[in-house]
Amino acid sequence: MTLTVPGSKQVQHFVLKGDLVVVQDVREALMQGRNSDGKMVRRPLSPHLQVYRPQISSALSIFHRFTGIALSAGALLLALWLGAAATSPGAFSLAQALLDSILGKLVLFGFTLALFYHFCNGIRHLLWDAGYGFELPVMHRTGYAVLVATVGLTVLFWGIFLVIG
C-alpha cells in the first residue's frame, strides 16, 4: 500500500493484508494511522518543543511538574527543620537562623508560591477529571485564573505572615 502525505512524495513501507498491517520498518508502525474516513494515513512522530508555539496550557503543564518537584524538595527541607527541632536547641537555632536569612525567606517564598500554584492547578485538573473546562476559551480563562489565584494567595499569605510576625 502506498501513502501520500500532503506536501511530500509517496511512501511505501508497509503491506496491508486484510485488516492486518505488516510493517517493514518498526519506526513506520509509530507513524501509521487512519483518518476519520478510515483511510490509511502516515502521521508524523510527536515533534519537539521547538516546533510548537508555546501556549498557556503547555506552559502551565510544565510549570505544574516543576512545582511538584519543588514541593518535594520543600518537604525535605521541612523534614530537616523538624529533625533539627527534635535533635537539640543548637541545631534548631541554626536551622531557624538559616530560614530567617534573606536566602531562607526567598526559598520559603518560592515554596509557598509553588504550593499555591500546585493547589490551584490541582483544582483545575479535578474539574477536568469531572469533564469540565475542555473548551479552548474556558481552558485559557482557567489557566489565567490559576495564575491570578496563585499570586493573590501567595501575597495574601505573606502579607498576613509579615503582619503577624
N, C-alpha and C positions, 0 to 999 in steps of 0.2 A: 504494500500500500504506500502511496506517496502523499505526503502532506505538503500543503502550501501555506507558508507563513506570510502574512502581508508584508511587503517590502523586502522579501528575501527570495532565494531560489527554492526549488522543490527539494525535499529531503526524503530519503528512503533509508530508514534504519530499522524498521520492524515489519513483521508479516502478520496479517490478520487471518486467523484460522477459525472460522465460525465466530463465536463470541470471545475467543481466546486470542490475546495479542502476544506474539512471541517477539521479544526484544532482542536484537542482536548486540546491543551495547547497553550495559546496565545504566549508564548515565541517561540514556534516552527514556528509560522507564520513568524517571523522575519528571520528564518533560512532556509526557503524553497525557491526553485527556479528551474529553468530549465537550462540545459546546452545548447550548441549550436545545439545539435541534437534534442532538445525538451524533453529529458528525465528528469524526476524529480530528483533533487539532493538536498542534505542537505548542505547548505552553513554555514560557521562559522559566528558568530557575529563579528563585527569590533573589532579587538584586540587593546589592549592598546599600548602606545608608547614603552613599554618595549619589545614588540615582534618584532617590525620593527627595522632594522638597519637605523640610521639617514642618510638621503640623502640630497643633496643640495637643492632640490625642497621643501622638507618638512621644512628644517631649514629656508629657505628664506620666506616661507609662514608664519611660526610662527613669524619670525622677522618682517614681514610686519604688522602683527597685533600689535605687541609690539610698533613699531614706530608710528602706528596710535594712540595708547593710549598716547605715549609720546608727539605727536604733539597736542593732546587735552590738555594735562597739560601745554604745552608751550603756547598755545593760552590763557589759563587762566592767565599765568604769564604776557603775553603781555597786556591783559586787565587790570591787576593790575598796571602795569607800566604806561599805558595810564591814568588810573584813578588817579594815583599819580601825573602825569603831569598836569592833569586838576584840581586837588584839591588845591595844594599850592606849592610854591617853596621849602619849607622844606620837604614835602612828596616826591617830585620829587628827591631832592638831596639824601634823604635816599634810595629810590629805585635805583637811579643811583649808589650810593656807594655800595649797595649790588651786583649789576650786575658787578661792576668794581672789586670786590674781586676775589680771586682765585677760590672760590667755584662758584661764579656767572659766571665767564668765563668758568668753566668746564660745568656748566649747559647749557650755550649758545652754547658751542662746541657740546655737546650731542644733543641739539635741532637741530643745523644745520646738523649734521650727520644723524639724524632721518629724517629731511626734505628732504635731497638729496637722501637718500635711498628710502623713500616712493615715491618720484618723479620718480626716475629711475625705480623702480619696478612697478610703476603705468603705465609707458610707456610699459613695458614688458607685463603687463596684457591687455593693449589696443591692442597690437599685437595679443595676444591670443584670444581676443574677435573678432578680424578680421579673425581668423582661421590660423594664422601663428605661427610657433615655437613649435608645439606639439611633434615633433620628439625628442626622448630622447637625442641624442647628441646636438641638437640645444637648447633644454631646459637647458642642463648643461652649454653650452657655454654662453647663455644669462644670466644665473644665475651668473656666474663668471664675466661677463661683467658688470652686475649691481653692484657687489661688487667693482670692479675696478673703475667704474664711480663714485660711492658714495665716495670712499676715495679721488679720484682725484678732484672732485668738492668741497669737504669739505676742502681739503688742499689748493686748489686754492682760495676759498672764504676767508679763514682765513689768507692766505698769503697776499692777497690784503688788507684785513681789518687791518692787523698789519702794513703794509707799509704805508697805507693812514692815519691810526690812528683812 
